[in-house]
């Protein structure tokens, strides 16, 4: 009788845990449905009537690409151009109208937050496209890997709320109760699955069961890798592999690590862009972080962490130097060692470090950063052509 009683107790605890997870999942789904919508027929028709510009005219194969030259519809056209130039439409027999509808739906499912919005998702995908084309990596990856890298880049922050994983935990959000770790990243992946399964959005229907299963795993790995906690966990190993000329990137574990570091490099790539782009992006990220800090101060009554404390906003140049030194520099050094064609990313990072250090030394305030008159250092892109063919050989 006692054994039966204990068994029933355990059974009830397990069921209660499942009920809580189901309840949190329901809250998340209802929230999504109340906020988002799929692409309308009119929106699809507008894009259908437009000519898809070349990648050269869009400049999307460049490491120095700046999205402010494109309007919202042009970002969708550029997205479609990426699929076309990588030959994914042909190789996976993707229906063109479905691709248009899916691309618009992805755009609409990014929230209108300060930084982690559609523009960020698009920029990350653009940098991945540049790595795959100008960086020669499409020659190294399978078609399925290439598809997953592009799709994962586009969707890596879909439905982002402008707050971090730590905030989800602090606020006891449904997402924090639904997933055990990488709360936002798991949500981004599952949200991608949700919109892709909506009628008229499935660009993956030509994949057989085995291919689709592999694709989902590759995409999941890509999106989860944008959690910086995982970057810190694996960066030492990647640095060792990248520094060893004998490393075999065909080994599956090495391959996974390379793809993960590439998406991280794309996610942080604003730090490598020309100064005016980097400056504007840094101000947007800081504003989003400060907004979270304000909410934390109001909700929890505590002083937010340094980079989210609005009272520290005049220390943005120092924050950026610290960000480069503690996170970015090692990443882009390792990526350049793994593939010399990634050198412009490292050059851009070094250039922006000098610019931020200049502002830091001059104690430039947050309000004055945009008008600061500094001697800009430029990104060296001449090595790209000199190094062309290195990976292929």
C-alpha positions as CSV (number, residue, x, y, z in Angstrom):
1,X,0.0,0.0,0.0
2,X,2.8,2.4,0.9
3,X,4.6,1.6,-2.5
4,X,1.3,2.3,-4.3
5,X,0.9,5.6,-2.4
6,X,4.4,6.7,-3.3
7,X,3.8,5.7,-6.9
8,X,0.6,7.8,-7.1
9,X,2.4,10.7,-5.5
10,X,5.2,10.6,-8.1
11,X,2.6,10.2,-10.9
12,X,0.7,13.3,-9.7
13,X,3.9,15.4,-9.5
14,X,4.9,14.4,-13.0
15,X,1.4,15.2,-14.3
16,X,1.4,18.6,-12.5
17,X,4.7,19.5,-14.1
18,X,3.3,18.6,-17.5
19,X,0.2,20.7,-16.8
20,X,2.4,23.7,-15.9
21,X,4.4,23.3,-19.1
22,X,1.3,23.0,-21.2
23,X,-0.2,26.1,-19.5
24,X,2.9,28.1,-20.2
25,X,3.0,26.8,-23.7
26,X,-0.6,27.9,-24.2
27,X,0.2,31.4,-22.8
28,X,3.0,31.8,-25.3
29,X,1.0,30.6,-28.3
30,X,-1.9,32.9,-27.4
31,X,0.4,35.8,-27.0
32,X,2.0,35.1,-30.4
33,X,-1.4,34.7,-32.1
34,X,-2.6,38.0,-30.6
35,X,0.4,39.9,-31.9
36,X,1.4,38.3,-35.2
37,X,-0.1,37.7,-38.6
38,X,0.9,35.9,-41.8
39,X,1.5,37.6,-45.1
40,X,-1.6,38.8,-46.9
41,X,-2.4,38.2,-50.6
42,X,-1.9,41.9,-51.3
43,X,1.5,41.9,-49.7
44,X,2.5,38.9,-51.7
45,X,1.2,40.5,-54.9
46,X,3.2,43.6,-54.4
47,X,6.5,41.7,-54.1
48,X,5.5,39.4,-57.0
49,X,5.2,42.4,-59.3
50,X,8.7,43.7,-58.5
51,X,11.9,42.7,-60.2
52,X,14.4,40.9,-58.0
53,X,17.6,43.1,-58.0
54,X,21.0,41.4,-58.5
55,X,23.2,40.8,-55.5
56,X,25.7,43.2,-56.9
57,X,23.2,46.1,-57.1
58,X,22.0,45.2,-53.6
59,X,25.6,44.9,-52.3
60,X,24.5,41.9,-50.2
61,X,27.7,39.9,-50.9
62,X,29.8,42.6,-49.2
63,X,31.0,42.5,-45.6
64,X,30.5,46.2,-45.5
65,X,26.8,46.1,-46.4
66,X,24.5,48.7,-44.8
67,X,20.8,48.0,-44.7
68,X,19.6,51.6,-44.5
69,X,19.8,51.8,-48.3
70,X,16.9,49.4,-48.6
71,X,13.2,49.9,-47.7
72,X,11.1,47.1,-46.1
73,X,10.0,45.6,-49.4
74,X,13.6,45.7,-50.7
75,X,14.8,43.7,-47.7
76,X,12.3,41.0,-48.7
77,X,13.5,41.2,-52.4
78,X,17.1,40.9,-51.1
79,X,16.1,37.9,-49.0
80,X,14.7,36.2,-52.1
81,X,17.9,37.0,-54.0
82,X,19.9,35.2,-51.4
83,X,17.9,32.0,-51.9
84,X,18.2,32.4,-55.7
85,X,22.0,33.1,-55.7
86,X,22.7,30.1,-53.4
87,X,20.6,28.0,-55.9
88,X,18.3,26.9,-53.0
89,X,15.1,27.6,-54.9
90,X,16.3,25.2,-57.7
91,X,17.9,22.5,-55.5
92,X,15.0,22.3,-53.1
93,X,12.2,23.0,-55.6
94,X,10.9,25.9,-53.6
95,X,7.7,27.4,-54.9
96,X,8.4,31.0,-55.7
97,X,5.1,32.4,-54.4
98,X,5.5,30.4,-51.2
99,X,9.0,31.8,-50.7
100,X,7.6,35.3,-51.0
101,X,4.9,34.6,-48.5
102,X,7.3,32.9,-46.1
103,X,9.8,35.8,-46.3
104,X,7.1,38.4,-45.6
105,X,5.7,36.3,-42.8
106,X,9.2,36.1,-41.2
107,X,9.5,39.9,-41.5
108,X,6.1,40.4,-39.9
109,X,6.9,38.0,-37.0
110,X,9.7,40.2,-35.8
111,X,8.5,42.6,-33.2
112,X,9.0,46.4,-33.5
113,X,11.6,46.6,-30.7
114,X,14.6,49.0,-30.8
115,X,17.2,46.6,-32.0
116,X,16.2,42.9,-32.2
117,X,13.8,43.5,-35.0
118,X,13.5,42.4,-38.6
119,X,16.4,44.6,-39.7
120,X,18.7,42.8,-37.3
121,X,17.5,39.4,-38.5
122,X,17.9,40.5,-42.1
123,X,21.4,41.9,-41.5
124,X,22.5,38.6,-39.8
125,X,21.3,36.7,-42.8
126,X,23.1,39.1,-45.2
127,X,26.3,38.5,-43.3
128,X,25.8,34.8,-43.5
129,X,25.2,35.2,-47.3
130,X,28.5,37.1,-47.5
131,X,30.3,34.4,-45.7
132,X,28.8,31.7,-47.9
133,X,29.6,33.6,-51.1
134,X,32.5,36.0,-50.7
135,X,33.9,33.8,-48.0
136,X,33.6,30.7,-50.2
137,X,31.9,28.6,-47.5
138,X,29.0,27.5,-49.7
139,X,31.6,25.3,-51.4
140,X,32.4,23.6,-48.0
141,X,28.9,23.0,-46.8
142,X,26.2,20.7,-48.1
143,X,23.1,22.1,-49.7
144,X,21.1,21.2,-46.6
145,X,23.6,23.0,-44.3
146,X,23.5,26.1,-46.5
147,X,19.7,26.1,-46.4
148,X,19.7,25.7,-42.6
149,X,22.4,28.5,-42.1
150,X,20.4,31.0,-44.2
151,X,17.0,30.1,-42.7
152,X,18.4,30.0,-39.2
153,X,20.1,33.4,-39.7
154,X,16.8,35.0,-40.9
155,X,14.8,33.5,-38.0
156,X,17.4,33.5,-35.2
157,X,15.7,36.3,-33.2
158,X,12.1,36.0,-34.5
159,X,9.5,37.3,-31.9
160,X,12.3,38.8,-29.8
161,X,10.8,41.0,-27.0
162,X,13.7,43.3,-26.6
163,X,14.7,41.6,-23.3
164,X,17.4,39.0,-22.5
165,X,17.2,35.4,-21.2
166,X,18.2,36.7,-17.8
167,X,15.1,39.0,-17.8
168,X,12.9,36.1,-18.7
169,X,14.2,34.3,-15.6
170,X,13.9,37.3,-13.3
171,X,10.4,38.1,-14.4
172,X,9.3,34.4,-14.3
173,X,8.0,34.7,-17.8
174,X,6.1,31.8,-19.5
175,X,9.1,31.3,-21.7
176,X,11.4,30.8,-18.7
177,X,9.0,28.2,-17.3
178,X,8.6,26.5,-20.7
179,X,12.3,25.9,-21.4
180,X,15.1,24.9,-19.1
181,X,17.8,27.0,-20.8
182,X,18.4,29.3,-23.7
183,X,14.8,30.5,-23.3
184,X,14.6,33.0,-26.1
185,X,16.6,30.8,-28.6
186,X,14.4,27.8,-28.1
187,X,11.4,30.1,-28.5
188,X,12.8,31.6,-31.8
189,X,13.3,28.1,-33.2
190,X,9.8,26.9,-32.2
191,X,8.3,30.1,-33.5
192,X,10.1,29.5,-36.8
193,X,8.5,26.0,-36.9
194,X,5.1,27.5,-36.2
195,X,5.0,30.0,-39.0
196,X,6.6,27.6,-41.5
197,X,3.8,25.0,-40.9
198,X,1.1,27.5,-41.6
199,X,-0.7,26.8,-44.9
200,X,1.0,28.5,-47.8
201,X,4.3,29.0,-45.9
202,X,6.0,25.7,-46.2
203,X,9.0,26.2,-48.3
204,X,10.5,22.9,-47.2
205,X,7.8,20.5,-48.5
206,X,10.0,19.0,-51.1
207,X,12.3,17.5,-48.4
208,X,11.8,13.9,-47.6
209,X,11.3,12.8,-44.0
210,X,15.0,12.1,-43.4
211,X,16.1,15.4,-45.1
212,X,13.6,17.4,-43.2
213,X,14.7,15.8,-39.9
214,X,18.3,16.7,-40.6
215,X,17.4,20.2,-41.7
216,X,15.4,20.9,-38.5
217,X,18.4,19.7,-36.4
218,X,20.8,21.9,-38.4
219,X,18.5,24.9,-38.1
220,X,17.9,24.3,-34.4
221,X,21.7,24.1,-33.8
222,X,22.2,27.3,-35.8
223,X,19.6,29.3,-33.8
224,X,20.6,27.9,-30.4
225,X,24.3,28.9,-31.1
226,X,23.3,32.6,-30.9
227,X,23.0,32.2,-27.2
228,X,26.3,33.8,-26.1
229,X,26.4,31.4,-23.1
230,X,27.1,28.6,-25.6
231,X,29.7,30.7,-27.3
232,X,31.7,31.2,-24.1
233,X,31.4,27.4,-23.5
234,X,32.9,26.5,-26.8
235,X,35.1,29.4,-27.9
236,X,38.3,27.9,-26.4
237,X,37.9,24.7,-28.3
238,X,37.2,26.6,-31.5
239,X,40.3,28.7,-31.0
240,X,42.5,25.6,-30.7
241,X,40.9,24.0,-33.8
242,X,41.2,27.2,-35.9
243,X,44.9,27.7,-34.9
244,X,45.8,24.2,-36.0
245,X,46.4,23.9,-39.8
246,X,45.8,20.2,-39.6
247,X,42.2,20.5,-38.3
248,X,39.8,18.4,-40.4
249,X,36.6,20.4,-40.8
250,X,34.9,17.3,-42.3
251,X,34.7,15.8,-38.7
252,X,31.1,16.3,-37.6
253,X,31.9,17.9,-34.2
254,X,34.3,20.3,-35.8
255,X,31.8,21.1,-38.5
256,X,29.1,21.9,-36.0
257,X,31.4,24.2,-34.1
258,X,32.4,26.0,-37.3
259,X,28.8,26.6,-38.2
260,X,28.0,27.8,-34.7
261,X,30.9,30.2,-34.6
262,X,29.9,31.5,-38.1
263,X,26.4,32.4,-36.9
264,X,27.8,34.0,-33.8
265,X,30.1,36.0,-36.0
266,X,27.1,37.1,-38.1
267,X,25.0,37.9,-35.0
268,X,27.7,40.3,-33.7
269,X,28.8,41.5,-37.1
270,X,27.6,45.1,-36.6
271,X,30.9,45.5,-34.6
272,X,32.8,44.9,-37.9
273,X,30.9,47.3,-40.1
274,X,32.0,50.8,-41.3
275,X,32.0,53.3,-38.4
276,X,28.7,55.1,-39.2
277,X,26.9,51.8,-39.2
278,X,28.6,50.6,-36.1
279,X,27.9,53.8,-34.2
280,X,24.2,53.8,-35.1
281,X,23.8,50.1,-34.2
282,X,25.6,50.5,-30.9
283,X,23.3,53.4,-29.9
284,X,20.2,51.2,-30.8
285,X,21.5,48.2,-28.8
286,X,22.3,50.5,-25.8
287,X,18.9,52.0,-25.9
288,X,17.2,48.6,-25.9
289,X,19.4,47.5,-23.0
290,X,18.7,50.7,-21.1
291,X,14.9,50.1,-21.6
292,X,15.3,46.7,-20.0
293,X,17.3,48.2,-17.2
294,X,14.5,50.8,-16.5
295,X,11.9,48.0,-16.4
296,X,14.0,46.0,-14.0
297,X,14.4,49.0,-11.7
298,X,10.6,49.5,-11.7
299,X,9.6,45.8,-11.4
300,X,12.3,44.5,-9.1
301,X,13.6,47.6,-7.3
302,X,17.2,46.8,-8.0
303,X,20.0,48.5,-9.9
304,X,20.4,46.8,-13.3
305,X,23.7,45.4,-14.5
306,X,26.3,47.9,-15.8
307,X,25.5,47.8,-19.5
308,X,21.8,48.1,-18.9
309,X,22.0,51.0,-16.4
310,X,20.8,54.2,-18.1
311,X,22.8,56.3,-15.5
312,X,26.0,54.7,-17.1
313,X,25.0,55.7,-20.7
314,X,28.0,58.1,-21.0
315,X,30.3,55.1,-20.6
316,X,29.1,53.5,-23.9
317,X,32.5,53.9,-25.6
318,X,34.1,52.0,-22.7
319,X,31.3,49.4,-22.8
320,X,32.0,48.9,-26.5
321,X,35.8,48.5,-26.0
322,X,35.1,46.0,-23.3
323,X,32.7,44.1,-25.5
324,X,35.2,43.9,-28.3
325,X,38.1,42.8,-26.0
326,X,36.1,40.3,-24.0
327,X,33.9,38.7,-26.8
328,X,34.5,39.9,-30.3
329,X,38.2,40.0,-30.8
330,X,38.9,36.3,-30.1
331,X,35.9,35.3,-32.2
332,X,37.0,37.1,-35.4
333,X,40.6,36.2,-34.9
334,X,39.6,32.5,-34.8
335,X,37.2,32.8,-37.7
336,X,40.0,34.5,-39.8
337,X,42.4,31.6,-38.9
338,X,39.7,29.1,-39.9
339,X,39.1,31.0,-43.2
340,X,41.5,33.8,-44.3
341,X,38.6,35.2,-46.5
342,X,37.0,36.3,-43.2
343,X,39.9,38.8,-42.6
344,X,37.7,41.9,-43.4
345,X,35.6,41.1,-40.3
346,X,38.6,41.2,-38.1
347,X,39.9,44.3,-39.7
348,X,36.5,46.0,-39.2
349,X,36.5,44.9,-35.5
350,X,40.0,46.3,-35.0
351,X,39.1,49.6,-36.7
352,X,36.0,50.1,-34.6
353,X,37.9,49.3,-31.4
354,X,40.3,52.2,-32.3
355,X,37.3,54.5,-32.9
356,X,35.6,53.6,-29.6
357,X,38.9,53.8,-27.7
358,X,39.3,57.3,-29.2
359,X,35.9,58.4,-27.9
360,X,36.6,56.7,-24.5
361,X,39.9,58.7,-24.1
362,X,38.1,61.9,-24.9
363,X,35.2,61.0,-22.5
364,X,32.6,61.6,-25.1
365,X,29.1,61.5,-23.7
366,X,26.3,59.3,-25.1
367,X,24.5,62.4,-26.5
368,X,27.6,63.6,-28.3
369,X,28.7,60.3,-29.9
370,X,26.8,60.9,-33.2
371,X,28.4,64.3,-33.7
372,X,31.9,63.5,-32.4
373,X,34.6,64.6,-34.8
374,X,37.1,61.7,-34.7
375,X,39.7,60.6,-37.2
376,X,38.1,57.4,-38.5
377,X,40.0,54.3,-39.3
378,X,38.8,52.4,-42.3
379,X,38.2,48.7,-43.0
380,X,40.8,47.0,-45.1
381,X,39.1,44.9,-47.8
382,X,41.9,44.6,-50.3
383,X,42.9,41.2,-49.0
384,X,39.6,39.7,-50.1
385,X,40.6,39.5,-53.8
386,X,44.2,38.5,-52.8
387,X,42.8,35.6,-50.8
388,X,40.2,34.5,-53.3
389,X,40.4,30.8,-54.0
390,X,42.2,29.9,-50.7
391,X,39.3,27.9,-49.4
392,X,38.5,26.2,-52.7
393,X,42.1,25.1,-53.1
